[in-house]
Structure formats: structure tokens, C-alpha cells
Amino acid sequence: MRWQIGWPGAAFAIVLFGIGLFLGSYRRPGEPIHSTVEERLRPATTVPSEPATSGTIYVPVYSSLYLGITNRASTVDLSATVSVRNVSAAHPITLDWVRYYDSVGKEVRNYLDNASTLPPMGSVEFVIQRSDAAGGPGANFLIQWHAAVVVDEPLIEAIMLGQSGNAGISFGSRGRTLTSAAER
């Protein structure tokens, strides 16, 4: 005996599947999953004349990559998220500025208008959309920070994501502290 569903059964299955998708994607109100830079950073109230700890961190990011599939130099656009994490459990840090540069070293944008405080164990992300290829394959960030007391330097990483055809591309890079006083 062959099992047949017929059009009423198929329509019922499609409606049931649609209801399942709707209910599965419904999110109950509560704490937001994401927040903005303005919600996580507070304007710095005071800037010490001599901070106890400070630094400038270089972070390589890639807003596009050369594919190398053909002789023609084709590229794939990537989104990038730069995450700044205050690793101190007791003390805030202040971000003086967050600047984004392109492949030739020209400043593309400054993400902070004023120095801003990141709370203990807090993190904040700066995002470059996939459609924003202004930085190019050699883009980078410079992030200057300070703290009123001696703390460990923040952990700063970049995660890049993209897609070429049906292949996903994802990788990360870690920031590096600059030691030259001229860079600060």
C-alpha cells in the first residue's frame, strides 16, 4: 500500500512548518543581545595629567582579500569586528581614540569623538560592514588607551568574515602594543 498525502496534507505540512519557523524565531523581551558603542562607553569625566598605564595598540584588519583564483586580481569583501576588552576586574580603562586607516595609511574614520571609559570586564566592538571596502586588504586600527591605576593592557582582536560563492571565509588577528613613543 502506497502512502499518499495529497494537496490538503501538503498544504497543512507547509503551514505547520511556517508556524514552527515563526515560533522558533520569536525572541522573548529581556536583555538586549547587542548594544551600541554609546550604550557601553561613557564619556570620560577626568583625564589624569599622568596616567599610571597607557598604550597604543595596532590591529591589522582586512576589509577585502585577493582571491588568487585567476590571473585577474579579484577580491572578496569582508566584514570586520574589532573587539576591545578591558581585562581588569576592578578598574575601568579609558579609550582616548580609535582610528581606522586604509592600505596606504590614510585615516578613513575616527570611531570616538571624545575619550570614553570602558568599565571593568567590559567590552566594545567597532564594526566595518562588508559593503565598506574603503580600508582595502591592508587596513588597520590604532587604538590609544590609558588608566588611572596600573592595569593589564586591554585585549584587542579583530575577526573578519566573508563569503566567496559557497565558501565561507573567517579568520582573526590580534592587536600588538606599539613601543615607540612617537606613535602615542
C-alpha positions, 0 to 999 in steps of 0.5 A: 500500500502506497502512502499518499498525502495529497494537496490538503496534507501538503498544504497543512505540512507547509503551514505547520512548518511556517508556524514552527519557523515563526515560533522558533524565531520569536525572541522573548523581551529581556536583555538586549543581545547587542548594544551600541558603542554609546550604550557601553562607553561613557564619556570620560569625566577626568583625564589624569595629567599622568596616567599610571598605564597607557598604550597604543595598540595596532590591529591589522584588519582586512576589509577585502582579500585577493582571491588568487583564483585567476590571473585577474586580481579579484577580491572578496569583501569582508566584514570586520569586528574589532573587539576591545576588552578591558581585562581588569576586574576592578578598574575601568580603562579609558579609550582616548581614540580609535582610528581606522586607516586604509592600505596606504595609511590614510585615516578613513574614520575616527570611531570616538569623538571624545575619550570614553571609559570602558568599565571593568570586564567590559567590552566594545566592538567597532564594526566595518560592514562588508559593503565598506571596502574603503580600508582595502586588504591592508587596513588597520586600527590604532587604538590609544588607551590609558588608566588611572591605576596600573592595569593589564593592557586591554585585549584587542582582536579583530575577526573578519568574515566573508563569503566567496560563492559557497565558501565561507571565509573567517579568520582573526588577528590580534592587536600588538602594543606599539613601543615607540613613543612617537606613535602615542 
